[in-house]
Amino acid sequence: MKINPFVTPLPAPLQQDGEKKSGISGGFEFADLLTDALYKVNQEQLKSAEAAKGLVSGNIEDLHQVMLVSEKAKLSLHLSVQVTNKLIDAYREISRMQI
């Protein structure tokens, strides 16, 4: 029985070889930072799925390592959800401001 993962891989990060986009501060753009962060969260989720698959198939016998990888993925996902909620709240607050 094949179980399809819920998480699909995101495209590779936009920044390559330490390139920086020019902006006001001369650093990375905010959208690129968010994209890279979501890419890392996705990689953690994929590692967790592989560890669970390895545990079920018998390739990995150390339950503690699987649980550590799983909790790390869970925490990174919860953090990204909370950051997204804060960004949406900030957007709503800015949109309610009178000019």
N, C-alpha and C positions, 0 to 999 in steps of 0.2 A: 504494500500500500504506500503510495507516494503522497506526502503531505507538502503542499505548496506553502512557501513562507508568505507571511502577510506583508513583509517589508520588501520593497523592490529597490535595487541599488540606484543611487543618485548618480548623475554624471560626475566625471572627475572634477576636482577643484578648478576654479577658473584661473588662479594664479599659478604660473609655472616658473621654475628656476629663480625664485626670489624677485620676480618682476613686481614693481609697484605701479599702481595706476596713479596718475596725477590727480590730486584733489586739493581741497582747501588746506589740509594739513600735510599733504604730500605723502600720505600713507595709503593703506588699503581703503577701499570703499566699504561702506557699511553692509551693503548687499552681499559683497564678496565674503565678508567675515561671517555673515549668517549662513551663506551657502556652505562654506567650509565647515562651520560648526555642525550643520545638519548632516553633512557628509560623514563627519566623524561619529556622530550619534548612530547613523545608519551602519557604519562599519562595526560599532559595538554590538548592535542588534544582530548582525550577521555572524559575528564571532560567538555570540550567545547561542544562536540557533545551531551552529556547527558543533559547539560543545555539548549541547543537549542531544544532538543526533549521535555524536560519538559515544555518549554515555549509554544511550539506548541500544546502540549496536554492539557495545562491549569493547570498543576501542579505547575508551577512557575509563579507568577504574577509580579515579580520585574524584569523589563526589564534591569534596570541598572546593576544588578548582573550578568545577562546573558551576557551583553555587556562587563563587566569587565573580566569575565572568557574567553570570546571569544578573547578579545584583548591580554590578557596574553598569551593565546595559540598561537596567531598569532605572537606576538613578540618573543616568544621562538623559534618558527619555523624559523622565519627570521634570528634570531641570529645563529641558528645551520647551516643554509644554508650559511651564511657569513663565519662562522668558517670553514666549509667544503671547501669553495672556497679559503680561505687563506691557508689551508693545501695543497690543490692541487697546488696552485701557488708556495708554498715553495718547494714542491716535484719537480715540473718542474724546478725551479731555481737550486736546488741541482743537478738534473740530467744533467743540462747543464754545470756544473762546470767541468773544466779540472783538471785531477789529475796529 
